Amino acid sequence: MKRLQAMKDRNVRCYLVDDDDGLMYFPNGVVLPILAYWSNDRSHRIDKLEDGAWIEFGDDEAGYGWYPVKMITEDEWYEQQGKH
């Protein structure tokens, strides 16, 4: 079983999307590259993140996946981090 599937099964969610460096960070220390951004229906690639879009990410070692984008404010992000 790929590591990414095991993380999904354990409900390990991304805590930070670094759009500048093209990386996704997970609380268990896993950092995976972003491969592409896709429209909300995944029909075409987009150049920048928008609410409702999808992120395609992963690598050969951990596996590959899709992640939905929900844009939040910086205050909301800090609030969420305090709950974990």
Steps between C-alpha positions, in 0.01 A plus 500: 500500500632842413567740785253755369214248514593411858497871590158539338369198692620662824345835404835680488422828329726756342563792734682732261507553124808698403398638164833682453717190542243255359486281810236349728583448868342237722512487883687168499800665330422389145560769236378429148534694176204664330472375143214718371195705590167398346160665464220414743370228265856379418436554130796729435818632658507845653794730571416613852307367794138594545232390742350169390796401283701180534870437559668202335801397708732220601804300397598142414601417857192625688243469225282750317178672592255785465421759763204740500575870549307698757637850532510636854629817659825515690302540825298187423821309432650603835177406675508154342864448598417575862245217505757231413 
